[in-house]
């Protein structure tokens, strides 16, 4: 039986480089590989503190996972770097960390907190932006935002593609797999 007095709370975002947009902190830290590595390190350190006898086990697991994350970053860093088109449009401003990491730029229907509904003026601005920048794919992160993405896609004779913010569990898939799918989807749309 554990009492609340021997539960250790860990702020995994302790050493994370938090993004700010219009004076607001972007909560979507986990969509950055580099920042995720820092979070994994905090978790590893905490586990080693409370269970020092398994120190090497945690170290090894961390190093293995960090290597997988580093490899993913290297692969897509090269791919995104080679693109001439670096702008995409999404229904939810959740991908600021990903943009910062790979030198991409997002335009969006809803801000990072997904509050309110986009105005007709916002739709028009984004439709113009898409036409001017030859963008024909709108990214959507879920059922709520897909209707809005569909509306914009119709306006530009484009299509909606799904990407995942990982704000909810993706059944049967691990973090790296979902991130890779996101990167592939974005890359495919931008390289055309």
Phi and psi in degrees as GROMACS dihedral restraints (atoms count N, CA, C in turn):
[ dihedral_restraints ]
;  ai    aj    ak    al  type     phi  dphi    fc
    3     4     5     6     1   -96.4    20    10
    4     5     6     7     1   134.4    20    10
    6     7     8     9     1   -96.5    20    10
    7     8     9    10     1   160.0    20    10
    9    10    11    12     1   -64.0    20    10
   10    11    12    13     1   -17.8    20    10
   12    13    14    15     1   -72.4    20    10
   13    14    15    16     1   -22.6    20    10
   15    16    17    18     1  -109.3    20    10
   16    17    18    19     1    26.7    20    10
   18    19    20    21     1   -97.9    20    10
   19    20    21    22     1   128.7    20    10
   21    22    23    24     1   -98.3    20    10
   22    23    24    25     1   125.4    20    10
   24    25    26    27     1   -96.9    20    10
   25    26    27    28     1   132.5    20    10
   27    28    29    30     1  -120.8    20    10
   28    29    30    31     1   126.9    20    10
   30    31    32    33     1   -90.6    20    10
   31    32    33    34     1    98.1    20    10
   33    34    35    36     1   -67.6    20    10
   34    35    36    37     1   -15.4    20    10
   36    37    38    39     1   -94.3    20    10
   37    38    39    40     1    14.7    20    10
   39    40    41    42     1   -45.8    20    10
   40    41    42    43     1   -50.3    20    10
   42    43    44    45     1  -109.0    20    10
   43    44    45    46     1    21.5    20    10
   45    46    47    48     1   -80.2    20    10
   46    47    48    49     1   144.1    20    10
   48    49    50    51     1   -87.2    20    10
   49    50    51    52     1    94.1    20    10
   51    52    53    54     1   -73.0    20    10
   52    53    54    55     1   132.1    20    10
   54    55    56    57     1   -81.5    20    10
   55    56    57    58     1   144.9    20    10
   57    58    59    60     1  -124.0    20    10
   58    59    60    61     1   142.9    20    10
   60    61    62    63     1  -137.3    20    10
   61    62    63    64     1   122.6    20    10
   63    64    65    66     1    50.3    20    10
   64    65    66    67     1    41.5    20    10
   66    67    68    69     1    75.6    20    10
   67    68    69    70     1     4.0    20    10
   69    70    71    72     1  -109.4    20    10
   70    71    72    73     1   142.6    20    10
   72    73    74    75     1   -79.7    20    10
   73    74    75    76     1   130.5    20    10
   75    76    77    78     1   -79.6    20    10
   76    77    78    79     1   117.9    20    10
   78    79    80    81     1   -79.3    20    10
   79    80    81    82     1    -8.6    20    10
   81    82    83    84     1   -84.0    20    10
   82    83    84    85     1    46.2    20    10
   84    85    86    87     1   -56.5    20    10
   85    86    87    88     1   -38.4    20    10
   87    88    89    90     1   -64.9    20    10
   88    89    90    91     1   -11.9    20    10
   90    91    92    93     1   -87.1    20    10
   91    92    93    94     1    11.8    20    10
   93    94    95    96     1  -113.6    20    10
   94    95    96    97     1   126.4    20    10
   96    97    98    99     1   -66.0    20    10
   97    98    99   100     1   -44.9    20    10
   99   100   101   102     1   -59.8    20    10
  100   101   102   103     1   -43.8    20    10
  102   103   104   105     1   -72.8    20    10
  103   104   105   106     1   -31.8    20    10
  105   106   107   108     1   -63.3    20    10
  106   107   108   109     1   -37.5    20    10
  108   109   110   111     1   -61.0    20    10
  109   110   111   112     1   -42.4    20    10
  111   112   113   114     1   -62.6    20    10
  112   113   114   115     1   -39.2    20    10
  114   115   116   117     1   -65.3    20    10
  115   116   117   118     1   -41.9    20    10
  117   118   119   120     1   -60.8    20    10
  118   119   120   121     1   -39.1    20    10
  120   121   122   123     1   -64.8    20    10
  121   122   123   124     1   -40.8    20    10
  123   124   125   126     1   -61.8    20    10
  124   125   126   127     1   -42.5    20    10
  126   127   128   129     1   -64.3    20    10
  127   128   129   130     1   -45.0    20    10
  129   130   131   132     1   -57.3    20    10
  130   131   132   133     1   -48.9    20    10
  132   133   134   135     1   -58.8    20    10
  133   134   135   136     1   -42.1    20    10
  135   136   137   138     1   -64.4    20    10
  136   137   138   139     1   -42.3    20    10
  138   139   140   141     1   -63.9    20    10
  139   140   141   142     1   -39.2    20    10
  141   142   143   144     1   -66.6    20    10
  142   143   144   145     1   -34.0    20    10
  144   145   146   147     1   -65.8    20    10
  145   146   147   148     1   -44.5    20    10
  147   148   149   150     1   -86.4    20    10
  148   149   150   151     1   -14.2    20    10
  150   151   152   153     1  -140.8    20    10
  151   152   153   154     1    63.1    20    10
  153   154   155   156     1   -60.8    20    10
  154   155   156   157     1   -24.1    20    10
  156   157   158   159     1   -66.8    20    10
  157   158   159   160     1   -20.1    20    10
  159   160   161   162     1  -107.9    20    10
  160   161   162   163     1    25.6    20    10
  162   163   164   165     1   -48.3    20    10
  163   164   165   166     1   -49.5    20    10
  165   166   167   168     1   -65.5    20    10
  166   167   168   169     1   -37.1    20    10
  168   169   170   171     1   -60.0    20    10
  169   170   171   172     1   -47.4    20    10
  171   172   173   174     1   -66.4    20    10
  172   173   174   175     1   -38.4    20    10
  174   175   176   177     1   -62.0    20    10
  175   176   177   178     1   -46.9    20    10
  177   178   179   180     1   -63.3    20    10
  178   179   180   181     1   -46.7    20    10
  180   181   182   183     1   -59.3    20    10
  181   182   183   184     1   -44.8    20    10
  183   184   185   186     1   -60.8    20    10
  184   185   186   187     1   -47.7    20    10
  186   187   188   189     1   -61.8    20    10
  187   188   189   190     1   -40.6    20    10
  189   190   191   192     1   -63.4    20    10
  190   191   192   193     1   -45.8    20    10
  192   193   194   195     1   -69.3    20    10
  193   194   195   196     1   -39.8    20    10
  195   196   197   198     1   -59.5    20    10
  196   197   198   199     1   -40.2    20    10
  198   199   200   201     1   -63.0    20    10
  199   200   201   202     1   -42.9    20    10
  201   202   203   204     1   -60.8    20    10
  202   203   204   205     1   -43.1    20    10
  204   205   206   207     1   -66.8    20    10
  205   206   207   208     1   -42.3    20    10
  207   208   209   210     1   -61.3    20    10
  208   209   210   211     1   -42.3    20    10
  210   211   212   213     1   -62.6    20    10
  211   212   213   214     1   -42.7    20    10
  213   214   215   216     1   -61.0    20    10
  214   215   216   217     1   -45.3    20    10
  216   217   218   219     1   -61.0    20    10
  217   218   219   220     1   -47.4    20    10
  219   220   221   222     1   -60.0    20    10
  220   221   222   223     1   -46.6    20    10
  222   223   224   225     1   -57.4    20    10
  223   224   225   226     1   -50.2    20    10
  225   226   227   228     1   -82.1    20    10
  226   227   228   229     1   -23.0    20    10
  228   229   230   231     1   -60.1    20    10
  229   230   231   232     1   -46.0    20    10
  231   232   233   234     1   -64.2    20    10
  232   233   234   235     1   -45.9    20    10
  234   235   236   237     1   -62.5    20    10
  235   236   237   238     1   -49.3    20    10
  237   238   239   240     1   -67.9    20    10
  238   239   240   241     1   -32.3    20    10
  240   241   242   243     1   -62.1    20    10
  241   242   243   244     1   -34.0    20    10
  243   244   245   246     1   -79.4    20    10
  244   245   246   247     1    -7.6    20    10
  246   247   248   249     1   -79.0    20    10
  247   248   249   250     1   146.2    20    10
  249   250   251   252     1   -90.5    20    10
  250   251   252   253     1   -37.1    20    10
  252   253   254   255     1   -87.9    20    10
  253   254   255   256     1   120.5    20    10
  255   256   257   258     1  -119.8    20    10
  256   257   258   259     1     8.3    20    10
  258   259   260   261     1  -107.9    20    10
  259   260   261   262     1   138.9    20    10
  261   262   263   264     1  -139.0    20    10
  262   263   264   265     1   164.5    20    10
  264   265   266   267     1  -121.2    20    10
  265   266   267   268     1   133.6    20    10
  267   268   269   270     1  -134.0    20    10
  268   269   270   271     1   157.8    20    10
  270   271   272   273     1   -79.2    20    10
  271   272   273   274     1   -15.1    20    10
  273   274   275   276     1  -139.8    20    10
  274   275   276   277     1   128.1    20    10
  276   277   278   279     1   -75.6    20    10
  277   278   279   280     1    64.9    20    10
  279   280   281   282     1  -105.0    20    10
  280   281   282   283     1    -5.4    20    10
  282   283   284   285     1  -109.9    20    10
  283   284   285   286     1    28.3    20    10
  285   286   287   288     1   -63.0    20    10
  286   287   288   289     1   -38.1    20    10
  288   289   290   291     1   -68.0    20    10
  289   290   291   292     1   -42.3    20    10
  291   292   293   294     1   -60.8    20    10
  292   293   294   295     1   -42.5    20    10
  294   295   296   297     1   -63.4    20    10
  295   296   297   298     1   -45.0    20    10
  297   298   299   300     1   -60.2    20    10
  298   299   300   301     1   -39.7    20    10
  300   301   302   303     1   -69.1    20    10
  301   302   303   304     1   -36.2    20    10
  303   304   305   306     1  -117.0    20    10
  304   305   306   307     1    11.9    20    10
  306   307   308   309     1    67.2    20    10
  307   308   309   310     1    32.6    20    10
  309   310   311   312     1  -101.8    20    10
  310   311   312   313     1   172.7    20    10
  312   313   314   315     1  -136.6    20    10
  313   314   315   316     1   129.6    20    10
  315   316   317   318     1  -109.4    20    10
  316   317   318   319     1   140.3    20    10
  318   319   320   321     1  -112.5    20    10
  319   320   321   322     1   153.8    20    10
  321   322   323   324     1  -150.8    20    10
  322   323   324   325     1   154.6    20    10
  324   325   326   327     1   -82.4    20    10
  325   326   327   328     1   -43.0    20    10
  327   328   329   330     1  -119.0    20    10
  328   329   330   331     1   143.9    20    10
  330   331   332   333     1   -69.8    20    10
  331   332   333   334     1  -178.5    20    10
  333   334   335   336     1   -63.5    20    10
  334   335   336   337     1   -16.7    20    10
  336   337   338   339     1  -101.1    20    10
  337   338   339   340     1     0.0    20    10
  339   340   341   342     1    59.3    20    10
  340   341   342   343     1    31.4    20    10
  342   343   344   345     1   -90.5    20    10
  343   344   345   346     1   147.3    20    10
  345   346   347   348     1    73.0    20    10
  346   347   348   349     1  -171.4    20    10
  348   349   350   351     1  -124.6    20    10
  349   350   351   352     1   146.8    20    10
  351   352   353   354     1   -65.4    20    10
  352   353   354   355     1   142.5    20    10
  354   355   356   357     1   -83.4    20    10
  355   356   357   358     1   160.8    20    10
  357   358   359   360     1   -55.2    20    10
  358   359   360   361     1   -34.9    20    10
  360   361   362   363     1   -63.1    20    10
  361   362   363   364     1   -41.4    20    10
  363   364   365   366     1   -63.2    20    10
  364   365   366   367     1   -43.9    20    10
  366   367   368   369     1   -58.3    20    10
  367   368   369   370     1   -45.6    20    10
  369   370   371   372     1   -63.7    20    10
  370   371   372   373     1   -44.3    20    10
  372   373   374   375     1   -59.0    20    10
  373   374   375   376     1   -44.7    20    10
  375   376   377   378     1   -71.2    20    10
  376   377   378   379     1   -36.0    20    10
  378   379   380   381     1   -62.3    20    10
  379   380   381   382     1   -44.3    20    10
  381   382   383   384     1   -62.2    20    10
  382   383   384   385     1   -43.4    20    10
  384   385   386   387     1   -59.7    20    10
  385   386   387   388     1   -44.5    20    10
  387   388   389   390     1   -62.0    20    10
  388   389   390   391     1   -45.6    20    10
  390   391   392   393     1   -64.4    20    10
  391   392   393   394     1   -43.0    20    10
  393   394   395   396     1   -65.4    20    10
  394   395   396   397     1   -35.8    20    10
  396   397   398   399     1  -102.7    20    10
  397   398   399   400     1    12.3    20    10
  399   400   401   402     1    58.2    20    10
  400   401   402   403     1    41.5    20    10
  402   403   404   405     1   -98.6    20    10
  403   404   405   406     1   126.3    20    10
  405   406   407   408     1  -125.4    20    10
  406   407   408   409     1    10.5    20    10
  408   409   410   411     1  -123.7    20    10
  409   410   411   412     1   130.0    20    10
  411   412   413   414     1  -109.8    20    10
  412   413   414   415     1   129.5    20    10
  414   415   416   417     1   -90.9    20    10
  415   416   417   418     1   141.1    20    10
  417   418   419   420     1  -131.3    20    10
  418   419   420   421     1   145.4    20    10
  420   421   422   423     1  -111.8    20    10
  421   422   423   424     1    14.8    20    10
  423   424   425   426     1   160.8    20    10
  424   425   426   427     1   176.6    20    10
  426   427   428   429     1   -62.6    20    10
  427   428   429   430     1   -37.6    20    10
  429   430   431   432     1   -64.1    20    10
  430   431   432   433     1   -42.7    20    10
  432   433   434   435     1   -87.7    20    10
  433   434   435   436     1    -8.9    20    10
  435   436   437   438     1   -69.5    20    10
  436   437   438   439     1   -32.8    20    10
  438   439   440   441     1   -62.8    20    10
  439   440   441   442     1   -42.5    20    10
  441   442   443   444     1   -66.4    20    10
  442   443   444   445     1   -41.4    20    10
  444   445   446   447     1   -63.4    20    10
  445   446   447   448     1   -40.7    20    10
  447   448   449   450     1   -60.8    20    10
  448   449   450   451     1   -43.1    20    10
  450   451   452   453     1   -58.5    20    10
  451   452   453   454     1   -46.6    20    10
  453   454   455   456     1   -67.9    20    10
  454   455   456   457     1   -40.8    20    10
  456   457   458   459     1   -61.7    20    10
  457   458   459   460     1   -40.4    20    10
  459   460   461   462     1   -60.0    20    10
  460   461   462   463     1   -42.9    20    10
  462   463   464   465     1   -58.8    20    10
  463   464   465   466     1   -32.3    20    10
  465   466   467   468     1  -109.2    20    10
  466   467   468   469     1    11.2    20    10
  468   469   470   471     1    52.6    20    10
  469   470   471   472     1    43.4    20    10
  471   472   473   474     1  -111.4    20    10
  472   473   474   475     1  -161.0    20    10
  474   475   476   477     1  -133.5    20    10
  475   476   477   478     1   160.3    20    10
  477   478   479   480     1  -106.7    20    10
  478   479   480   481     1   132.9    20    10
  480   481   482   483     1  -122.1    20    10
  481   482   483   484     1   145.9    20    10
  483   484   485   486     1   -88.9    20    10
  484   485   486   487     1   131.7    20    10
  486   487   488   489     1  -130.1    20    10
  487   488   489   490     1   163.8    20    10
  489   490   491   492     1  -119.9    20    10
  490   491   492   493     1   129.5    20    10
  492   493   494   495     1   -85.6    20    10
  493   494   495   496     1    -8.2    20    10
  495   496   497   498     1    58.1    20    10
  496   497   498   499     1    28.4    20    10
  498   499   500   501     1   -78.4    20    10
  499   500   501   502     1   -19.3    20    10
  501   502   503   504     1  -129.1    20    10
  502   503   504   505     1   162.1    20    10
  504   505   506   507     1   -64.2    20    10
  505   506   507   508     1   138.6    20    10
  507   508   509   510     1  -102.0    20    10
  508   509   510   511     1   110.0    20    10
  510   511   512   513     1   -56.2    20    10
  511   512   513   514     1   127.2    20    10
  513   514   515   516     1    76.8    20    10
  514   515   516   517     1     6.4    20    10
  516   517   518   519     1  -129.2    20    10
  517   518   519   520     1   143.1    20    10
  519   520   521   522     1   -94.7    20    10
  520   521   522   523     1   165.3    20    10
  522   523   524   525     1   -48.2    20    10
  523   524   525   526     1   -54.0    20    10
  525   526   527   528     1   -61.9    20    10
  526   527   528   529     1   -39.7    20    10
  528   529   530   531     1   -62.5    20    10
  529   530   531   532     1   -44.6    20    10
  531   532   533   534     1   -66.1    20    10
  532   533   534   535     1   -42.6    20    10
  534   535   536   537     1   -61.6    20    10
  535   536   537   538     1   -43.4    20    10
  537   538   539   540     1   -61.8    20    10
  538   539   540   541     1   -42.4    20    10
  540   541   542   543     1   -62.1    20    10
  541   542   543   544     1   -42.9    20    10
  543   544   545   546     1   -57.6    20    10
  544   545   546   547     1   -49.8    20    10
  546   547   548   549     1   -61.5    20    10
  547   548   549   550     1   -43.8    20    10
  549   550   551   552     1   -61.6    20    10
  550   551   552   553     1   -43.8    20    10
  552   553   554   555     1   -62.9    20    10
  553   554   555   556     1   -46.2    20    10
  555   556   557   558     1   -66.0    20    10
  556   557   558   559     1   -45.2    20    10
  558   559   560   561     1   -59.1    20    10
  559   560   561   562     1   -47.2    20    10
  561   562   563   564     1   -59.1    20    10
  562   563   564   565     1   -41.3    20    10
  564   565   566   567     1   -68.9    20    10
  565   566   567   568     1   -36.8    20    10
  567   568   569   570     1   -80.0    20    10
  568   569   570   571     1   -25.9    20    10
  570   571   572   573     1   -78.0    20    10
  571   572   573   574     1   -15.3    20    10
